[in-house]
């Protein structure tokens, strides 16, 4: 089905989300994966609430593991005092 997009966002009736043009930073990946403009899904028309990508989930998990490791290290250092 052909669609006419007049702005940088359009609503998907099937997904109940907005297609928006937004950056894809791909943190933690080589620069070639970073895009200034990509088609992304969002919960709102303005694209302020983007649906997380698999890379976003991976990065959040890595940060969580790093935070837990730092907390454990601080706990162990405190025990040694």
mmCIF file as gemmi writes it, N, C-alpha and C atoms, coordinates in Angstrom:
data_model
loop_
_atom_site.group_PDB
_atom_site.id
_atom_site.type_symbol
_atom_site.label_atom_id
_atom_site.label_alt_id
_atom_site.label_comp_id
_atom_site.label_asym_id
_atom_site.label_entity_id
_atom_site.label_seq_id
_atom_site.pdbx_PDB_ins_code
_atom_site.Cartn_x
_atom_site.Cartn_y
_atom_site.Cartn_z
_atom_site.occupancy
_atom_site.B_iso_or_equiv
_atom_site.pdbx_formal_charge
_atom_site.auth_seq_id
_atom_site.auth_asym_id
_atom_site.pdbx_PDB_model_num
ATOM 1 N N . UNK Axp A 1 ? 0.838 -1.163 0 1 0 ? 1 A 1
ATOM 2 C CA . UNK Axp A 1 ? 0 0 0 1 0 ? 1 A 1
ATOM 3 C C . UNK Axp A 1 ? 0.892 1.238 0 1 0 ? 1 A 1
ATOM 4 N N . UNK Axp A 2 ? 0.654 2.125 -0.888 1 0 ? 2 A 1
ATOM 5 C CA . UNK Axp A 2 ? 1.417 3.366 -0.975 1 0 ? 2 A 1
ATOM 6 C C . UNK Axp A 2 ? 0.864 4.372 0.021 1 0 ? 2 A 1
ATOM 7 N N . UNK Axp A 3 ? 1.772 5.102 0.645 1 0 ? 3 A 1
ATOM 8 C CA . UNK Axp A 3 ? 1.358 6.13 1.597 1 0 ? 3 A 1
ATOM 9 C C . UNK Axp A 3 ? 2.028 7.44 1.254 1 0 ? 3 A 1
ATOM 10 N N . UNK Axp A 4 ? 1.339 8.501 1.508 1 0 ? 4 A 1
ATOM 11 C CA . UNK Axp A 4 ? 1.906 9.824 1.314 1 0 ? 4 A 1
ATOM 12 C C . UNK Axp A 4 ? 2.303 10.355 2.683 1 0 ? 4 A 1
ATOM 13 N N . UNK Axp A 5 ? 3.575 10.714 2.802 1 0 ? 5 A 1
ATOM 14 C CA . UNK Axp A 5 ? 4.081 11.269 4.051 1 0 ? 5 A 1
ATOM 15 C C . UNK Axp A 5 ? 4.409 12.727 3.8 1 0 ? 5 A 1
ATOM 16 N N . UNK Axp A 6 ? 3.7 13.604 4.485 1 0 ? 6 A 1
ATOM 17 C CA . UNK Axp A 6 ? 3.879 15.037 4.266 1 0 ? 6 A 1
ATOM 18 C C . UNK Axp A 6 ? 4.805 15.676 5.286 1 0 ? 6 A 1
ATOM 19 N N . UNK Axp A 7 ? 4.951 15.073 6.453 1 0 ? 7 A 1
ATOM 20 C CA . UNK Axp A 7 ? 5.822 15.603 7.499 1 0 ? 7 A 1
ATOM 21 C C . UNK Axp A 7 ? 6.887 14.553 7.797 1 0 ? 7 A 1
ATOM 22 N N . UNK Axp A 8 ? 7.667 14.794 8.844 1 0 ? 8 A 1
ATOM 23 C CA . UNK Axp A 8 ? 8.695 13.83 9.212 1 0 ? 8 A 1
ATOM 24 C C . UNK Axp A 8 ? 8.16 12.769 10.173 1 0 ? 8 A 1
ATOM 25 N N . UNK Axp A 9 ? 6.842 12.635 10.237 1 0 ? 9 A 1
ATOM 26 C CA . UNK Axp A 9 ? 6.249 11.576 11.053 1 0 ? 9 A 1
ATOM 27 C C . UNK Axp A 9 ? 4.916 11.162 10.433 1 0 ? 9 A 1
ATOM 28 N N . UNK Axp A 10 ? 4.592 9.896 10.643 1 0 ? 10 A 1
ATOM 29 C CA . UNK Axp A 10 ? 3.301 9.395 10.172 1 0 ? 10 A 1
ATOM 30 C C . UNK Axp A 10 ? 2.867 8.257 11.095 1 0 ? 10 A 1
ATOM 31 N N . UNK Axp A 11 ? 1.588 8.167 11.343 1 0 ? 11 A 1
ATOM 32 C CA . UNK Axp A 11 ? 1.047 7.179 12.273 1 0 ? 11 A 1
ATOM 33 C C . UNK Axp A 11 ? 0.801 5.854 11.58 1 0 ? 11 A 1
ATOM 34 N N . UNK Axp A 12 ? 1.165 4.753 12.258 1 0 ? 12 A 1
ATOM 35 C CA . UNK Axp A 12 ? 0.875 3.408 11.773 1 0 ? 12 A 1
ATOM 36 C C . UNK Axp A 12 ? -0.342 2.874 12.522 1 0 ? 12 A 1
ATOM 37 N N . UNK Axp A 13 ? -1.418 2.659 11.789 1 0 ? 13 A 1
ATOM 38 C CA . UNK Axp A 13 ? -2.637 2.145 12.399 1 0 ? 13 A 1
ATOM 39 C C . UNK Axp A 13 ? -2.4 0.728 12.933 1 0 ? 13 A 1
ATOM 40 N N . UNK Axp A 14 ? -1.604 -0.046 12.238 1 0 ? 14 A 1
ATOM 41 C CA . UNK Axp A 14 ? -1.341 -1.439 12.633 1 0 ? 14 A 1
ATOM 42 C C . UNK Axp A 14 ? -0.481 -1.506 13.888 1 0 ? 14 A 1
ATOM 43 N N . UNK Axp A 15 ? 0.586 -0.728 13.937 1 0 ? 15 A 1
ATOM 44 C CA . UNK Axp A 15 ? 1.509 -0.771 15.069 1 0 ? 15 A 1
ATOM 45 C C . UNK Axp A 15 ? 1.082 0.117 16.233 1 0 ? 15 A 1
ATOM 46 N N . UNK Axp A 16 ? 0.166 1.062 15.948 1 0 ? 16 A 1
ATOM 47 C CA . UNK Axp A 16 ? -0.26 2.042 16.947 1 0 ? 16 A 1
ATOM 48 C C . UNK Axp A 16 ? 0.924 2.847 17.467 1 0 ? 16 A 1
ATOM 49 N N . UNK Axp A 17 ? 1.858 3.112 16.574 1 0 ? 17 A 1
ATOM 50 C CA . UNK Axp A 17 ? 3.068 3.9 16.86 1 0 ? 17 A 1
ATOM 51 C C . UNK Axp A 17 ? 3.271 4.879 15.714 1 0 ? 17 A 1
ATOM 52 N N . UNK Axp A 18 ? 4.198 5.786 15.904 1 0 ? 18 A 1
ATOM 53 C CA . UNK Axp A 18 ? 4.545 6.764 14.889 1 0 ? 18 A 1
ATOM 54 C C . UNK Axp A 18 ? 5.858 6.384 14.225 1 0 ? 18 A 1
ATOM 55 N N . UNK Axp A 19 ? 5.917 6.51 12.922 1 0 ? 19 A 1
ATOM 56 C CA . UNK Axp A 19 ? 7.187 6.449 12.204 1 0 ? 19 A 1
ATOM 57 C C . UNK Axp A 19 ? 7.725 7.87 12.186 1 0 ? 19 A 1
ATOM 58 N N . UNK Axp A 20 ? 8.954 8.046 12.66 1 0 ? 20 A 1
ATOM 59 C CA . UNK Axp A 20 ? 9.559 9.378 12.702 1 0 ? 20 A 1
ATOM 60 C C . UNK Axp A 20 ? 10.967 9.313 12.123 1 0 ? 20 A 1
ATOM 61 N N . UNK Axp A 21 ? 11.458 10.444 11.691 1 0 ? 21 A 1
ATOM 62 C CA . UNK Axp A 21 ? 12.85 10.557 11.27 1 0 ? 21 A 1
ATOM 63 C C . UNK Axp A 21 ? 13.625 11.047 12.478 1 0 ? 21 A 1
ATOM 64 N N . UNK Axp A 22 ? 14.584 10.251 12.929 1 0 ? 22 A 1
ATOM 65 C CA . UNK Axp A 22 ? 15.366 10.575 14.123 1 0 ? 22 A 1
ATOM 66 C C . UNK Axp A 22 ? 16.758 9.996 13.979 1 0 ? 22 A 1
ATOM 67 N N . UNK Axp A 23 ? 17.718 10.522 14.726 1 0 ? 23 A 1
ATOM 68 C CA . UNK Axp A 23 ? 19.066 9.96 14.665 1 0 ? 23 A 1
ATOM 69 C C . UNK Axp A 23 ? 19.105 8.541 15.223 1 0 ? 23 A 1
ATOM 70 N N . UNK Axp A 24 ? 20.034 7.765 14.716 1 0 ? 24 A 1
ATOM 71 C CA . UNK Axp A 24 ? 20.303 6.432 15.256 1 0 ? 24 A 1
ATOM 72 C C . UNK Axp A 24 ? 21.774 6.438 15.641 1 0 ? 24 A 1
ATOM 73 N N . UNK Axp A 25 ? 22.025 6.586 16.951 1 0 ? 25 A 1
ATOM 74 C CA . UNK Axp A 25 ? 23.391 6.804 17.419 1 0 ? 25 A 1
ATOM 75 C C . UNK Axp A 25 ? 24.22 5.529 17.498 1 0 ? 25 A 1
ATOM 76 N N . UNK Axp A 26 ? 23.583 4.385 17.671 1 0 ? 26 A 1
ATOM 77 C CA . UNK Axp A 26 ? 24.278 3.092 17.717 1 0 ? 26 A 1
ATOM 78 C C . UNK Axp A 26 ? 25.505 3.147 18.623 1 0 ? 26 A 1
ATOM 79 N N . UNK Axp A 27 ? 25.295 3.607 19.865 1 0 ? 27 A 1
ATOM 80 C CA . UNK Axp A 27 ? 26.397 3.722 20.81 1 0 ? 27 A 1
ATOM 81 C C . UNK Axp A 27 ? 27.077 2.379 21.012 1 0 ? 27 A 1
ATOM 82 N N . UNK Axp A 28 ? 28.385 2.421 21.082 1 0 ? 28 A 1
ATOM 83 C CA . UNK Axp A 28 ? 29.155 1.204 21.292 1 0 ? 28 A 1
ATOM 84 C C . UNK Axp A 28 ? 29.447 0.441 20.015 1 0 ? 28 A 1
ATOM 85 N N . UNK Axp A 29 ? 28.957 0.923 18.895 1 0 ? 29 A 1
ATOM 86 C CA . UNK Axp A 29 ? 29.206 0.283 17.607 1 0 ? 29 A 1
ATOM 87 C C . UNK Axp A 29 ? 30.095 1.183 16.758 1 0 ? 29 A 1
ATOM 88 N N . UNK Axp A 30 ? 30.728 0.623 15.734 1 0 ? 30 A 1
ATOM 89 C CA . UNK Axp A 30 ? 31.551 1.456 14.848 1 0 ? 30 A 1
ATOM 90 C C . UNK Axp A 30 ? 30.753 2.607 14.25 1 0 ? 30 A 1
ATOM 91 N N . UNK Axp A 31 ? 31.448 3.693 13.941 1 0 ? 31 A 1
ATOM 92 C CA . UNK Axp A 31 ? 30.815 4.912 13.447 1 0 ? 31 A 1
ATOM 93 C C . UNK Axp A 31 ? 29.964 4.68 12.201 1 0 ? 31 A 1
ATOM 94 N N . UNK Axp A 32 ? 30.294 3.683 11.407 1 0 ? 32 A 1
ATOM 95 C CA . UNK Axp A 32 ? 29.545 3.425 10.172 1 0 ? 32 A 1
ATOM 96 C C . UNK Axp A 32 ? 28.074 3.109 10.454 1 0 ? 32 A 1
ATOM 97 N N . UNK Axp A 33 ? 27.775 2.643 11.675 1 0 ? 33 A 1
ATOM 98 C CA . UNK Axp A 33 ? 26.395 2.292 12.03 1 0 ? 33 A 1
ATOM 99 C C . UNK Axp A 33 ? 25.602 3.495 12.524 1 0 ? 33 A 1
ATOM 100 N N . UNK Axp A 34 ? 26.271 4.624 12.776 1 0 ? 34 A 1
ATOM 101 C CA . UNK Axp A 34 ? 25.584 5.819 13.273 1 0 ? 34 A 1
ATOM 102 C C . UNK Axp A 34 ? 24.985 6.593 12.115 1 0 ? 34 A 1
ATOM 103 N N . UNK Axp A 35 ? 23.736 6.95 12.246 1 0 ? 35 A 1
ATOM 104 C CA . UNK Axp A 35 ? 23.03 7.659 11.186 1 0 ? 35 A 1
ATOM 105 C C . UNK Axp A 35 ? 22.446 8.955 11.728 1 0 ? 35 A 1
ATOM 106 N N . UNK Axp A 36 ? 22.618 10.03 10.985 1 0 ? 36 A 1
ATOM 107 C CA . UNK Axp A 36 ? 22.028 11.308 11.387 1 0 ? 36 A 1
ATOM 108 C C . UNK Axp A 36 ? 20.515 11.279 11.252 1 0 ? 36 A 1
ATOM 109 N N . UNK Axp A 37 ? 20.019 10.519 10.295 1 0 ? 37 A 1
ATOM 110 C CA . UNK Axp A 37 ? 18.577 10.408 10.086 1 0 ? 37 A 1
ATOM 111 C C . UNK Axp A 37 ? 18.232 8.97 9.728 1 0 ? 37 A 1
ATOM 112 N N . UNK Axp A 38 ? 17.301 8.413 10.491 1 0 ? 38 A 1
ATOM 113 C CA . UNK Axp A 38 ? 16.849 7.046 10.242 1 0 ? 38 A 1
ATOM 114 C C . UNK Axp A 38 ? 15.353 6.981 10.521 1 0 ? 38 A 1
ATOM 115 N N . UNK Axp A 39 ? 14.686 6.02 9.934 1 0 ? 39 A 1
ATOM 116 C CA . UNK Axp A 39 ? 13.272 5.805 10.205 1 0 ? 39 A 1
ATOM 117 C C . UNK Axp A 39 ? 13.165 5.025 11.507 1 0 ? 39 A 1
ATOM 118 N N . UNK Axp A 40 ? 12.545 5.641 12.52 1 0 ? 40 A 1
ATOM 119 C CA . UNK Axp A 40 ? 12.432 5.023 13.838 1 0 ? 40 A 1
ATOM 120 C C . UNK Axp A 40 ? 10.966 4.968 14.247 1 0 ? 40 A 1
ATOM 121 N N . UNK Axp A 41 ? 10.641 4.094 15.157 1 0 ? 41 A 1
ATOM 122 C CA . UNK Axp A 41 ? 9.309 4.036 15.752 1 0 ? 41 A 1
ATOM 123 C C . UNK Axp A 41 ? 9.297 4.855 17.031 1 0 ? 41 A 1
ATOM 124 N N . UNK Axp A 42 ? 8.203 5.556 17.257 1 0 ? 42 A 1
ATOM 125 C CA . UNK Axp A 42 ? 8.069 6.357 18.469 1 0 ? 42 A 1
ATOM 126 C C . UNK Axp A 42 ? 6.651 6.226 19.021 1 0 ? 42 A 1
ATOM 127 N N . UNK Axp A 43 ? 6.525 6.509 20.304 1 0 ? 43 A 1
ATOM 128 C CA . UNK Axp A 43 ? 5.21 6.494 20.942 1 0 ? 43 A 1
ATOM 129 C C . UNK Axp A 43 ? 4.45 7.79 20.703 1 0 ? 43 A 1
ATOM 130 N N . UNK Axp A 44 ? 5.173 8.832 20.253 1 0 ? 44 A 1
ATOM 131 C CA . UNK Axp A 44 ? 4.542 10.124 20.045 1 0 ? 44 A 1
ATOM 132 C C . UNK Axp A 44 ? 4.935 10.712 18.693 1 0 ? 44 A 1
ATOM 133 N N . UNK Axp A 45 ? 4.143 11.629 18.225 1 0 ? 45 A 1
ATOM 134 C CA . UNK Axp A 45 ? 4.352 12.219 16.902 1 0 ? 45 A 1
ATOM 135 C C . UNK Axp A 45 ? 5.664 12.996 16.805 1 0 ? 45 A 1
ATOM 136 N N . UNK Axp A 46 ? 6.103 13.586 17.903 1 0 ? 46 A 1
ATOM 137 C CA . UNK Axp A 46 ? 7.325 14.389 17.902 1 0 ? 46 A 1
ATOM 138 C C . UNK Axp A 46 ? 8.595 13.548 17.958 1 0 ? 46 A 1
ATOM 139 N N . UNK Axp A 47 ? 8.47 12.279 18.277 1 0 ? 47 A 1
ATOM 140 C CA . UNK Axp A 47 ? 9.641 11.413 18.362 1 0 ? 47 A 1
ATOM 141 C C . UNK Axp A 47 ? 10.444 11.6 19.631 1 0 ? 47 A 1
ATOM 142 N N . UNK Axp A 48 ? 9.821 12.153 20.668 1 0 ? 48 A 1
ATOM 143 C CA . UNK Axp A 48 ? 10.536 12.331 21.933 1 0 ? 48 A 1
ATOM 144 C C . UNK Axp A 48 ? 10.58 11.044 22.748 1 0 ? 48 A 1
ATOM 145 N N . UNK Axp A 49 ? 9.696 10.106 22.439 1 0 ? 49 A 1
ATOM 146 C CA . UNK Axp A 49 ? 9.659 8.824 23.136 1 0 ? 49 A 1
ATOM 147 C C . UNK Axp A 49 ? 9.873 7.707 22.112 1 0 ? 49 A 1
ATOM 148 N N . UNK Axp A 50 ? 11.137 7.518 21.723 1 0 ? 50 A 1
ATOM 149 C CA . UNK Axp A 50 ? 11.473 6.509 20.712 1 0 ? 50 A 1
ATOM 150 C C . UNK Axp A 50 ? 11.369 5.102 21.289 1 0 ? 50 A 1
ATOM 151 N N . UNK Axp A 51 ? 10.932 4.172 20.472 1 0 ? 51 A 1
ATOM 152 C CA . UNK Axp A 51 ? 10.914 2.767 20.862 1 0 ? 51 A 1
ATOM 153 C C . UNK Axp A 51 ? 12.365 2.277 20.86 1 0 ? 51 A 1
ATOM 154 N N . UNK Axp A 52 ? 12.813 1.661 21.963 1 0 ? 52 A 1
ATOM 155 C CA . UNK Axp A 52 ? 14.208 1.204 22.024 1 0 ? 52 A 1
ATOM 156 C C . UNK Axp A 52 ? 14.52 0.158 20.953 1 0 ? 52 A 1
ATOM 157 N N . UNK Axp A 53 ? 15.713 0.265 20.399 1 0 ? 53 A 1
ATOM 158 C CA . UNK Axp A 53 ? 16.196 -0.705 19.419 1 0 ? 53 A 1
ATOM 159 C C . UNK Axp A 53 ? 16.905 -1.839 20.148 1 0 ? 53 A 1
ATOM 160 N N . UNK Axp A 54 ? 17.206 -2.935 19.485 1 0 ? 54 A 1
ATOM 161 C CA . UNK Axp A 54 ? 18 -3.986 20.117 1 0 ? 54 A 1
ATOM 162 C C . UNK Axp A 54 ? 19.35 -3.448 20.63 1 0 ? 54 A 1
ATOM 163 N N . UNK Axp A 55 ? 19.954 -2.514 19.903 1 0 ? 55 A 1
ATOM 164 C CA . UNK Axp A 55 ? 21.208 -1.916 20.368 1 0 ? 55 A 1
ATOM 165 C C . UNK Axp A 55 ? 20.998 -1.128 21.654 1 0 ? 55 A 1
ATOM 166 N N . UNK Axp A 56 ? 19.864 -0.427 21.772 1 0 ? 56 A 1
ATOM 167 C CA . UNK Axp A 56 ? 19.552 0.299 23.002 1 0 ? 56 A 1
ATOM 168 C C . UNK Axp A 56 ? 19.434 -0.666 24.177 1 0 ? 56 A 1
ATOM 169 N N . UNK Axp A 57 ? 18.776 -1.796 23.962 1 0 ? 57 A 1
ATOM 170 C CA . UNK Axp A 57 ? 18.627 -2.802 25.022 1 0 ? 57 A 1
ATOM 171 C C . UNK Axp A 57 ? 19.991 -3.388 25.401 1 0 ? 57 A 1
ATOM 172 N N . UNK Axp A 58 ? 20.821 -3.669 24.411 1 0 ? 58 A 1
ATOM 173 C CA . UNK Axp A 58 ? 22.158 -4.211 24.669 1 0 ? 58 A 1
ATOM 174 C C . UNK Axp A 58 ? 22.985 -3.236 25.495 1 0 ? 58 A 1
ATOM 175 N N . UNK Axp A 59 ? 22.952 -1.966 25.11 1 0 ? 59 A 1
ATOM 176 C CA . UNK Axp A 59 ? 23.716 -0.952 25.814 1 0 ? 59 A 1
ATOM 177 C C . UNK Axp A 59 ? 23.221 -0.791 27.252 1 0 ? 59 A 1
ATOM 178 N N . UNK Axp A 60 ? 21.909 -0.812 27.451 1 0 ? 60 A 1
ATOM 179 C CA . UNK Axp A 60 ? 21.354 -0.697 28.8 1 0 ? 60 A 1
ATOM 180 C C . UNK Axp A 60 ? 21.791 -1.875 29.67 1 0 ? 60 A 1
ATOM 181 N N . UNK Axp A 61 ? 21.804 -3.081 29.091 1 0 ? 61 A 1
ATOM 182 C CA . UNK Axp A 61 ? 22.249 -4.264 29.837 1 0 ? 61 A 1
ATOM 183 C C . UNK Axp A 61 ? 23.725 -4.159 30.184 1 0 ? 61 A 1
ATOM 184 N N . UNK Axp A 62 ? 24.548 -3.678 29.252 1 0 ? 62 A 1
ATOM 185 C CA . UNK Axp A 62 ? 25.976 -3.504 29.522 1 0 ? 62 A 1
ATOM 186 C C . UNK Axp A 62 ? 26.204 -2.484 30.633 1 0 ? 62 A 1
ATOM 187 N N . UNK Axp A 63 ? 25.453 -1.38 30.584 1 0 ? 63 A 1
ATOM 188 C CA . UNK Axp A 63 ? 25.582 -0.36 31.633 1 0 ? 63 A 1
ATOM 189 C C . UNK Axp A 63 ? 25.158 -0.911 32.989 1 0 ? 63 A 1
ATOM 190 N N . UNK Axp A 64 ? 24.098 -1.704 32.991 1 0 ? 64 A 1
ATOM 191 C CA . UNK Axp A 64 ? 23.615 -2.294 34.233 1 0 ? 64 A 1
ATOM 192 C C . UNK Axp A 64 ? 24.658 -3.234 34.829 1 0 ? 64 A 1
ATOM 193 N N . UNK Axp A 65 ? 25.282 -4.059 33.977 1 0 ? 65 A 1
ATOM 194 C CA . UNK Axp A 65 ? 26.335 -4.962 34.46 1 0 ? 65 A 1
ATOM 195 C C . UNK Axp A 65 ? 27.525 -4.173 34.986 1 0 ? 65 A 1
ATOM 196 N N . UNK Axp A 66 ? 27.905 -3.108 34.299 1 0 ? 66 A 1
ATOM 197 C CA . UNK Axp A 66 ? 29.033 -2.281 34.735 1 0 ? 66 A 1
ATOM 198 C C . UNK Axp A 66 ? 28.721 -1.609 36.067 1 0 ? 66 A 1
ATOM 199 N N . UNK Axp A 67 ? 27.504 -1.102 36.218 1 0 ? 67 A 1
ATOM 200 C CA . UNK Axp A 67 ? 27.102 -0.473 37.483 1 0 ? 67 A 1
ATOM 201 C C . UNK Axp A 67 ? 27.133 -1.468 38.628 1 0 ? 67 A 1
ATOM 202 N N . UNK Axp A 68 ? 26.657 -2.684 38.375 1 0 ? 68 A 1
ATOM 203 C CA . UNK Axp A 68 ? 26.664 -3.73 39.399 1 0 ? 68 A 1
ATOM 204 C C . UNK Axp A 68 ? 28.097 -4.107 39.776 1 0 ? 68 A 1
ATOM 205 N N . UNK Axp A 69 ? 28.982 -4.192 38.793 1 0 ? 69 A 1
ATOM 206 C CA . UNK Axp A 69 ? 30.376 -4.521 39.069 1 0 ? 69 A 1
ATOM 207 C C . UNK Axp A 69 ? 31.045 -3.418 39.885 1 0 ? 69 A 1
ATOM 208 N N . UNK Axp A 70 ? 30.766 -2.153 39.537 1 0 ? 70 A 1
ATOM 209 C CA . UNK Axp A 70 ? 31.338 -1.044 40.303 1 0 ? 70 A 1
ATOM 210 C C . UNK Axp A 70 ? 30.821 -1.03 41.735 1 0 ? 70 A 1
ATOM 211 N N . UNK Axp A 71 ? 29.547 -1.326 41.933 1 0 ? 71 A 1
ATOM 212 C CA . UNK Axp A 71 ? 28.975 -1.378 43.28 1 0 ? 71 A 1
ATOM 213 C C . UNK Axp A 71 ? 29.604 -2.506 44.091 1 0 ? 71 A 1
ATOM 214 N N . UNK Axp A 72 ? 29.809 -3.645 43.459 1 0 ? 72 A 1
ATOM 215 C CA . UNK Axp A 72 ? 30.449 -4.776 44.143 1 0 ? 72 A 1
ATOM 216 C C . UNK Axp A 72 ? 31.888 -4.436 44.511 1 0 ? 72 A 1
ATOM 217 N N . UNK Axp A 73 ? 32.605 -3.783 43.599 1 0 ? 73 A 1
ATOM 218 C CA . UNK Axp A 73 ? 33.986 -3.377 43.866 1 0 ? 73 A 1
ATOM 219 C C . UNK Axp A 73 ? 34.029 -2.397 45.042 1 0 ? 73 A 1
ATOM 220 N N . UNK Axp A 74 ? 33.126 -1.434 45.073 1 0 ? 74 A 1
ATOM 221 C CA . UNK Axp A 74 ? 33.07 -0.479 46.181 1 0 ? 74 A 1
ATOM 222 C C . UNK Axp A 74 ? 32.77 -1.188 47.494 1 0 ? 74 A 1
ATOM 223 N N . UNK Axp A 75 ? 31.862 -2.163 47.456 1 0 ? 75 A 1
ATOM 224 C CA . UNK Axp A 75 ? 31.521 -2.937 48.656 1 0 ? 75 A 1
ATOM 225 C C . UNK Axp A 75 ? 32.732 -3.706 49.175 1 0 ? 75 A 1
ATOM 226 N N . UNK Axp A 76 ? 33.473 -4.339 48.264 1 0 ? 76 A 1
ATOM 227 C CA . UNK Axp A 76 ? 34.658 -5.107 48.658 1 0 ? 76 A 1
ATOM 228 C C . UNK Axp A 76 ? 35.761 -4.195 49.196 1 0 ? 76 A 1
ATOM 229 N N . UNK Axp A 77 ? 35.942 -3.047 48.569 1 0 ? 77 A 1
ATOM 230 C CA . UNK Axp A 77 ? 36.957 -2.088 49.064 1 0 ? 77 A 1
ATOM 231 C C . UNK Axp A 77 ? 36.604 -1.627 50.476 1 0 ? 77 A 1
ATOM 232 N N . UNK Axp A 78 ? 35.318 -1.397 50.694 1 0 ? 78 A 1
ATOM 233 C CA . UNK Axp A 78 ? 34.88 -0.954 52.02 1 0 ? 78 A 1
ATOM 234 C C . UNK Axp A 78 ? 35.146 -2.03 53.071 1 0 ? 78 A 1
ATOM 235 N N . UNK Axp A 79 ? 34.974 -3.298 52.698 1 0 ? 79 A 1
ATOM 236 C CA . UNK Axp A 79 ? 35.238 -4.405 53.638 1 0 ? 79 A 1
ATOM 237 C C . UNK Axp A 79 ? 36.705 -4.487 54.007 1 0 ? 79 A 1
ATOM 238 N N . UNK Axp A 80 ? 37.594 -4.099 53.095 1 0 ? 80 A 1
ATOM 239 C CA . UNK Axp A 80 ? 39.028 -4.174 53.346 1 0 ? 80 A 1
ATOM 240 C C . UNK Axp A 80 ? 39.535 -3.061 54.263 1 0 ? 80 A 1
ATOM 241 N N . UNK Axp A 81 ? 38.755 -2.039 54.464 1 0 ? 81 A 1
ATOM 242 C CA . UNK Axp A 81 ? 39.18 -0.925 55.306 1 0 ? 81 A 1
ATOM 243 C C . UNK Axp A 81 ? 39.124 -1.281 56.771 1 0 ? 81 A 1
